[in-house]
Amino acid sequence: MYWKTQGPYEYLVKTYAGNRQKRIGPRSPETEQIYATFTSKKAEIEGRLTDLNAAVVEAERLNRALRVGRVPAIVVDVLRAIEKAGLASYFTVVGTHALYAYEAAAGVRIVQGALATQDVDMLWDAQRHVRFLTDIERLDVSMLGILQRVDKTFRRKDNQLETAINSKGFEVDFLRRPPQANDPHPVRLSAHEEDLWPVQARRAQILASAPKFEQVVVAVTGKMAMMSTIDPEVFIDFKTWMAKEAPDRDPRKRRRDQLQADIVWTLMDEGLLMSR
């Protein structure tokens, strides 16, 4: 909020995200009280934010010192960038990287062989497409642009419009459920020509409707992010289907699918991991 002079009058103006403004009213005892309350609350919040930022820095330092982190730094950085843009609620991490959330919640370390992958799968919530497209339009940025804030070498992969790949070969894949009801298809994640187009994934409608499992994960750099993934029971069922029934699945990937399902089942069977 701030005071704005226009001719002989002075008005209290409130600003919003996207530089939108609203005139509250001319200067008066009432608007002066509104402004005083606002500035007092703002100072309180800024002080708390400073303290919280300091706590995060200290936690990251301890994470590095104690070697807590396991998640590839690029994954945590991508999650943080999407969160900072205010778009995290529209995406769910599915696939291999969900194991990092499960192991953090269970307090264990899963064998590295089960975690080896050079891509992260982000399931887009097509059911909320209108709200998402409105939000990203207000930001005036593409999803690819958000990824480039993490690593400027990210670009859309040739012949795979759903995939962003960086100079080190790490990929971020954007998936969606098959079109239902009023789902748009095909759809680009923003109006920017170079942006990504989520691709239909097998049985993704099951993953899209699955209960969410949220867990703070830690990168090898000590940085932290909130990962939203699917309930572990749904993960087990999906990976078992991939291992035994999915058509045209590479046999090597089938073995890894079954290994991942067995690991999560064991964690749940031993009471280390529970549905939320």
N, C-alpha and C positions, 0 to 999 in steps of 0.2 A: 504494500500500500504506500501511496505517496500523495503529496499535495500538488495539484496542478493549477496554475493561474491561467485564466482565460478572460481577457478584458479586465473589468473591475471585480470579477468573482474568482474565488479560490475553491476548488473542488477536491474531495477525497476520491482517489482512484484506486481500484484494486486490479492487479494484474494476475493473469493465469498462464498456464503452460501454453506454448505457441504464441506468446506475446498478445494474447487476447486481453482486453481491458473492460472494466465495468465501472461506471461512475456511481459512487455511493451517495454523494450529496454535497451541497455547499458546506463550507466551514461553519460549524455551530458547536455548542456544547456537546450535542449528541455525537457528531462525527469526530470531534476531538477525543471523546471518550473511547470511541471505536478504534481510533488510531493508537491511542495510548495502550489499550488492551492488546492490540496487534503487536506493537513494538516490544512490549514486555514479554509476550508469549514467544515471539521470534527470538529474542535474546536468550530465553530459557532453553529453547529447542537447539539453538546453535551451540550453546554451552554443552548440552548433553551430547550433541553430535561430535563435538571435539573430543569429549571423553571416550565415546564409543570408538572413534577412529583410532585413538591412542591404544585402546584395548585390543583392537584388531591387529595393529602393527606389532604389539607385544606377543599376541597369540601366534602370528605368522613367524616371528623370530623363534619362538619356542618350538613350533612345528619343524622348522628347519634344523634346529639344534638336536632335537630328539628323533629326527628322521621319521616323522609321523606320516608324511604324505606319500601317496602311491599313485594318484591319478596323474596322467600326462598333463603337463602344464597347459598345453594348448586347449584341452577339454575344459579345464576350470576357467581359463580366460574367455572361452566362447560362452560358457554359461554366465559368467559375470557380465559380459558385454550385452547379452540378451536381457539379463535382469536390469541392468542400468538403463536400457532403452525402454523398460516398462512392458516388455513383451513375453516375459518368462511364463506366464500363465497359459500361453497358447501352445507351448511345446512340452513334449514328454520324451525323455531319453529312453530309447528301447534298444534291445540287442545287448551285445557284450558289455558295454560300459555300465549297464545297470548293476553288474556284479560289484563295482566299486561302492555303490550305495549299500548293498547288502552286507559286504564285508565290514564296512564302517559301522553299521548298525549292530552287527554280531560281535564286533571286537576281535576279528580274526584276519588272517592274510591268506587269500586264495592263491593257489599255485599260479605262477606267472604264465605258464603255458595256456591256461584257460582264459587269460585276459589279453593275449596277443592279438592286436588288430590295428589297422592303420586308418580307421574311419569311425565316426560316431554317427548314429542314426537319431534324427530328431523328428518325432511324429507331430505333425501340425494338426491343430484342432479345427478341422474343416467345418464342424457344426457351428462354430462361432466366427465364420469367415467375414461377416459384415462388420462386426465389432473390430476384428483384427485389421482389416483393410482400412477402416476409419482411423485406427490408432497409428498405423505405420504411415498413412498419408499425412497425418498431423506432424509426424516427426520429419517428414520430407527426406527420407533416407530409404535405401533399399536394404533388404536382408543381406545381400552381398556386401553392401557398404558397412553394415554393422560388423560383419566378420573381418573386413579390412581394417577396422579400428584395432583389432587384435593382431592381425598380421597382414600387412599391405600387399603381400604376394598372393593372397587368395584371389582366385578367378573362377568363373564358371567353367566346368569341365566340358571339353568338346564332346558333342553327341550324348551328353548326360546332363540335361538341363536342370536336374534336381540336385546336382552335386557341385560343391565348391571345393577346390583343391589348392593347397599352397605349394610353395617351391620345394618343400621337403616331402611332398607326396601325401600329406595328411588330408583326409577328406571329411567334409561335413555333408551328410546326405539328408535331404528333407523328404519325408514320407507323408502319405495321407491315406485315409480309408477310401475304399471304392465309393463313388458318388451315391448318395442317398438323399431322398426327398429334394430339398432345395440346395444341395451342395453344388457349387460351381465346378465345372469341369470342361476343359482344363483351366487352371488358374495360376497366375503368377503372383508371387508374394508381395509385389508392389507394382506401381505403375512404371517403374524404371525399366527400360528395355533390356538391360543387362542382367536383370534379377533372375532368381531361381524359380523353377516350377516344381512343386511337390509331386512325386510320382506315387501312383497307387501301389500299395504293398500287400502281399498275401495275408489274408486274415487280419488286416490292420483294423477292421471294424471291432474286433475283439479287444485289441490293445487300446483303441480309442475309448472304449466304454469301461475299461478296467479301473478298479479303485487305484488311486494314486499312492505312491510310497515316496515320501520326501525325507531326505537325509543330507546333512552337511558332509561334503567330501573335501579332502585336502590334497593339493597338488604336491609334486616333489619339490616345488619351490617354497612350500609353506602356505601359499595362498589358499583361500577357502571359497567354496560356493555351495549354494543349495541346489541339489540335484533332485528333480522330480522325475520319477520313473514309475513303472507299473508294480502292482502288488506281486510279491514273490511267488504266490501260488499260481497266478496267471503266467508268470515267467516260466515256471516249471512246465505247465501244460503246453505253452506255445513252443518252447524249445524241444519238448518231447515229440510234438507233432512235426517240427522241422526235422528232427532226427529220423523219424520212422515213416512219415507219410508225405512230406512235401515233395511234389514232383520235381524232377530234374535237379535235385540237390547234389552238389559235389560230395562224394563219399567222405572226403577228409573233413568237410564242414559238418556232415552228419555226426561224425565221431565227436567233434568239439561241441556240437549242440547237446548231445547226450551227456557229455562230461559236465557241461555247465548246468544242465537240469539236475543231474545227480548231486552236484556240489550244493546247490541251493536247497534241494530236498533234504540233504543231510543236515544242513544248518537249521532247518525248521524242525526236523525230527528230533534233534538234540536240544531243542528249546532255545537256541542261540538267536534265532531270527523268527519274527512273528509278523503276521499280517497286521496292518494298521487300519 
